[in-house]
Amino acid sequence: MQNEPVIDRGKGMKRICGAIVILLFSAAASAGAFTMKSPQLKQGKRVHEEQVYSGMGCTGKNISPALQWEGAPENTKSFAVTVYDPDAPTGNGWWHWVIFNIPPDVRGLPQNAGNPSAGSAPAGSVQSRTDYGTTGYGGPCPPPGDKPHRYVFTVYALDVERLPLDASAPGAMVGFNLNQHALAKASITVYYSR
């Protein structure tokens, strides 16, 4: 009987698995991450008075910041942006801005896009009702003396062209729909107190 060469199948499988892992990580790295940035907002920093609400004892200018995003998944069919304060003393947070049905070719919002009368939001987008009871951007305005509140600006890449909602939809209803259709999301969290 002839001696047949011994093949170490374990080493071969380890090499193949290692090569697959490297290829998967390389593909993920080349795809890039979904990110958002703003010239007015810096992650973890205080909100400027320009973005603070004007009313309810607050004296800001209530101007929504410019936002830009990149790295959305290829199959993104629309975008949405929200601003939410999880620290509001309501038991369920506070919706400060909700804009959805932003076309998939849009890569950002100009400063003051949250002012519906300015007309600078993307065509076809919808700004729905915030917890201030109005549509459009409503800046930070926490109770005086409260701890600094977090304001989470989030862009969602969605798998649908349009959410089946209109400008009367409250933030929680929009948030429910966003989480049902989100392919990816990116956020900037800033703080404010008075």
C-alpha positions, 0 to 999 in steps of 0.5 A: 500500500502506498502512503497517501499524503495527509491533508490538514483540512483544519488549516485549509478551512481556517485560511478560507474563513480568514480570507472571507472575514477580511473580504467582508470587513474590506467591503464594509469599510469601503461602503463607508458609514452613514454620517451627519455633520453641521457647521452650527452643531458640534457633537457633545457641545452646547447649542448656540443661541441662534438655534434656541427657541423664541418663546416660553421664556427663551430668547433665541432666534429659532433658526434650524441648523444646516445639516449635511449627510453622506454614506447612505445605503444605496437602496435609500428611497427617502430621508427624514430628520428629527430633533428630539429631547429625551430629557424633557420633563414630560414622561415621554420626551419632546419632539422639536422638529420632524421633516420627512419625505426628503427626496433620495438625491438630497444630501442635506438641509440648508440653515433655516429649512425648518421655517416653513414660510422660508420655503427652503426645505426640499420640494415634496418634503413634509414638516409635521407637528412638533410638541410646541403644537406647530409645524417646522423647527422649534429649538431648545427651551428647557425649564430654567434651572433644569440640568442640561438637556440632550437634543438629538438631531437624527437623519434617517435613510428610509426604504420607502419614497414616502411615509403615509403621513401629513403635516398633522402627524405628531412626532411619536407617530412619525417616529414609529414609522421611521423606525419601521422603515429605517435602513440607517441613521446618523445623529449629532447630540448637543446640549442646552440649559438655562 
